[in-house]
Amino acid sequence: MRSIEEKIDIPESRKDDFRREIMNYIGALALEGKKFDYTSNPRLQRALELKLFEDQKDTIKLTSLVTCVVDKETQEKIDVVKARLIKDYGYNDESATDVLNYVASIFARGDTKRAA
């Protein structure tokens, strides 16, 4: 949990407050008969997505885009990301490829810390 909190700059001294906030939110939803979904809390959603991205960045191996040596499984994952950029975010094919190449270059440099 701490690694997730760090993604949204929750200091160690405030971790209990953040956890209590999330639990209160879940409890309030339950009292209203609603089901909790992590996307309904923007702070939690952002933290989880940042953590998931960090955990999965090596799985996709975007650096292989830079070297042009891509195995079939990796290419399928890249194609899924590219299709999502096009479908969900309005990129065209060329722009989506440019974004993926840019991200791959960041990973290749090892510069994966997010800007403050």
TALINBEL-V627190 format. One record per residue. RES is the residue in one small letter. PSI is psi in whole degrees, -180 to 180 (NA if undefined). OMEGA is omega in whole degrees, 0 to 359 (NA if undefined). Layout:
RES:PSI:OMEGA
RES:PSI:OMEGA
This chain:
m:-38:182
r:-39:180
s:-30:176
i:-44:180
e:-37:180
e:-27:181
k:-25:179
i:26:173
d:39:172
i:115:181
p:158:179
e:-39:183
s:-16:182
r:4:184
k:-40:180
d:-37:178
d:-44:180
f:-45:180
r:-40:178
r:-41:178
e:-46:180
i:-45:180
m:-41:177
n:-40:179
y:-46:179
i:-43:179
g:-42:179
a:-41:177
l:-42:181
a:-40:179
l:-31:178
e:1:180
g:17:181
k:155:180
k:139:179
f:137:174
d:129:185
y:-25:181
t:-11:180
s:-9:177
n:104:186
p:-39:180
r:-45:179
l:-42:179
q:-48:180
r:-45:181
a:-46:181
l:-41:180
e:-41:177
l:-42:180
k:-44:179
l:-43:179
f:-46:180
e:-43:182
d:-30:186
q:-6:186
k:-35:180
d:-24:180
t:-43:182
i:-28:179
k:56:180
l:-22:179
t:-21:179
s:-20:175
l:-38:182
v:-40:183
t:-11:180
c:15:176
v:101:187
v:126:175
d:166:186
k:-45:182
e:-43:179
t:-42:180
q:-38:178
e:-41:179
k:-42:178
i:-42:180
d:-37:178
v:-46:179
v:-44:180
k:-44:179
a:-38:179
r:-40:176
l:-40:181
i:-51:185
k:-49:189
d:-23:187
y:4:173
g:14:177
y:151:169
n:175:185
d:-46:182
e:-43:180
s:-40:179
a:-41:178
t:-41:178
d:-43:179
v:-47:180
l:-39:177
n:-38:178
y:-47:180
v:-41:179
a:-38:179
s:-34:177
i:-46:179
f:-38:181
a:-34:178
r:-18:182
g:16:183
d:68:186
t:0:177
k:135:180
r:150:180
a:147:181
a:NA:NA
